[in-house]
Amino acid sequence: MEDQNSKKYRHGWRNNYRQSMPVFEAWSKDLLFGVSDFYLWMRNRFRLPSLLVYPDFPSKKSTIRKIAKELGYRITNKPCDNPEVILYFEDVTFGNSAALTQKYPKAVVLNESCTDISKQNVDEIHQRIFGYCTIINPLTYSGVAVRKSDMNALHDGQTITCPLQSREDGSVYQVLIDNSVGAGMVVDFRVPVINYEVVLAYKKFKKESVRFTNLVSYSELHSHQTIFSSEELERIGQFCKAMGVQFCELDVLRNLTDGRIYIIDVNKTPYGPPAGLPKAAADAAILALTEAFKRLINSTKVSRK
């Protein structure tokens, strides 16, 4: 199987790495992963279950890498025989999972249908599931709003005053959500979802001046039932089904103006737990996510080719 973006990758014998990585560094990483494989083989009593993530190889900060470590799974982005789990893992706004489904036609490929996480698509599905959304027409809307790129993970939001004279190509325009908590701070909810069910929730506190960035002052771990109503949790699950994403983390805001929740981003290659979370809470979160991922594996009964 050829990589969808073969020019991006340097092909190692163990994994595929970014094309810019020096050859010696790629060889060193392969060697270290080889040693890790031997340890996992011993730990699993002479079995080496594989978690195939494709096409991107996840960093140490990624949630899936930490889950694989807890499970004792060999994680790789190089197609292999009989992977225990297959996850479409591509850090792009518009993707294509066809190479995976063609290689493993009888297998369950997690996230295979999640190929468009643009803000426009997220908002359209939000409208369908929740009955409301954030997108506004900046030419007719009156008041303060937000302009940001339609591409994911750019964190380039800017407050603007509408109406405008013209639109900016490649941008979306959204209602400014009041998620303030006082003292010049705002709170975002980071919500891991596995198999269409919310597992837990993080509160990420930021200074209002950097609300559209990743600069977190501190974070907290919470039970999702204390953050969202049962109806909201059900709608979040429906939203993820409509997005075709079984493994993700959502960025959610609650608007103080109307009390509603708004899903503003879908992260199908998530990093986590978030910055500013105490180690004990981060460890507890990874254990909870691992248990949920185990249930996902058991429920899908991934076929082997």
Secondary structure, DSSP 8 states (H G I E B T S, - for coil): ---TTGGGEEE-SS-EEETTS-HHHHHHHHHHHHHHHHHHHHHTTS---EEEEEES---TTBHHHHHHHHHT-EEESS--SS-SEEEEE--SSB---HHHHHHSTTS--BTTT--B--HHHHHHHHHHHHS--SB--TTT--EEEEEEESSTT----EEEEE--SS--TTEEEEE----EEETTEEEEEEEEEETTEE--EEEEEEEGGGTTSS--SEEEEE-GGGTS-HHHHHHHHHHHHHHT-SEEEEEEEE-TTT--EEEEEEESS-B-S-TT--HHHHHHHHHHHHHHHHHHHHHH-----
